[in-house]
Amino acid sequence: MTSPDSARTGANIVERGFQRYDGPRASLWRSIWSVTWQSMRSTLGLGRPARHKIFPVIAVVIAYLPAVVFVGISVLVGDILDPNEVADYASYYGFITAAILLFAGLVAPEVLVGDRRNGMLAMYLSTPLHRGTYLAAKALAVSLTLALVTLGPPILVLVGYTLDNVGPDGFGNWMLVLGRIIVSGVAVSAALTAVSMAASSITDRRAFASIGVVLLALASPAVASALVDGAELSPNWRLIDVFTMPFELVFRIFGEPGNFPEVSTINVVAVNVAWALGGLAVVAWKYSRLVIAR
């Protein structure tokens, strides 16, 4: 038998019914940034058990260690050896390709695949976010995370050289070098972000997506070299090298001929834009056809 107090409490609950939320509402951009930040935290293992931090920490150490070494050489033997002869800004990426590849194969699968497998994608799309703004938030998260290894280390080298009085001469030249570093980091991040997100949109398994990114990065240089050096085809066949072309673009940004001077700069720029737009097109197409149960 129901007591009077219980009946009265139940009546109060029924009488309240469902009410609209009247509290403060954040803007759409705030929602996008919230998803971006949480995706970055998850990728870097912040707030997660220690095992989720192992690969991000390894990648960051690999990326920043050469910068520390080069700055140390500048401090210790700067009067004997020009530090720019050890590693200039454009060629620095050659020392950290392993870190960049590790991040490219790790970040996008963690950011995209997990949401489809654990049902978070449906929850995100029940908010003001739609598929386009959701993907924009995820692309921003991947790009900013990759910037830790594509943008941070060269800036550290620039700052270290500057503090040791061996950096660019004058404020104008210093800003020019900084601008080139920023454009280079964005260029590398954009191409690899699009390609890794495309691979992550095709499969629902993180491991398969990561392996796909790594295999593409390792196989495309070998195929390009075989076609040009082995089959003696046009040097433009090197443009199919999805992993090397972003770094080749870095040399052109710094006004250097790069490793493949026989390939024109306009073609290097065009293929990087094509890889970026093509990868994003694959992601948009896959998500437009994705059936999401809410």
Secondary structure, 3 states (H helix, E strand, C coil): CCCHHHHHHHHHHHHHCCCCCCCCCCCHHHHHHHHHHHHHHHHHCCCCCHHHHHHHHHHHHHHHHHHHHHHHHHHHHCCCCCHHHHCCCHHHHHHCHHHHHHHHHHHHHHHHHHHHHHCHHHHHHCCCCCHHHHHHHHHHHHHHHHHHHHCHHHHHHHHHHHHCCCCCCHHHHHHHHHHHHHHHHHHHHHHHHHHHHHHHHHCCCHHHHHHHHHHHHHHHHHHHHHHHHHCCCCHHHHHHCCCCHHHHHHHHHCCCCCCCCCCCHHHHHHHHHHHHHHHHHHHHHHHHCCCCCC
